């Protein structure tokens, strides 16, 4: 009987809005990392993307609570909404640290990690755009996983380098936290990919 009942397709629009918001936040973070200062202005811009992400997540959860027949499993909708929100939260957390710690200029490693986050965000957007028909998603998930592995190695090497060459202890603490937060953002991108992969396999 449920197969013939209308399903609310608005979820796909909201997911795409969330993914597009992540992509814009990641692009801003990449530009922030490549700029030479004025990080507080970039942080305020990225903070707006975080607020937008919160609103989209709220709309998704509210719609989930109001909808009887959903286009995907309710648990998957809830988890995907939460993980997408986590990504933009982590991007904002990186920007916050860079601004509050008065970073003058990003290291090459931080710039590389920001690029990897941006590339992961673009893959998330491409995958989510295909969520409605569940086609051509897995290749994007594989690419997100690959990017996360690269980010993990870049972060490990960057943190190891902090403890050689007599760096100032305060600078070590600052950059260690920034590197770890950047890498965690790619972890959250991988979480999104894992959920998308699970959805595809469920409906295969």
Protein Blocks (a to p, Z undefined) as FASTA:
>chain_A
ZZmpccdfklmmmmmmmmmmmmmmmmmmmmmmmpgcjklmmmmmmmmmmmmmmmmmmmmm
mmmmmpmbdcbdfklmmmmmmmmmmmmmmmmmmmmmmmmnopabdcfklmmmmmmmmmmm
mmmmmmmmmmmnopaklmmmmmmmmmmmmmmmmmmmmmmmmmgghiafklmmmmmmmmmm
mmmmmmmmmmmmmmmmmmmmmmZZ
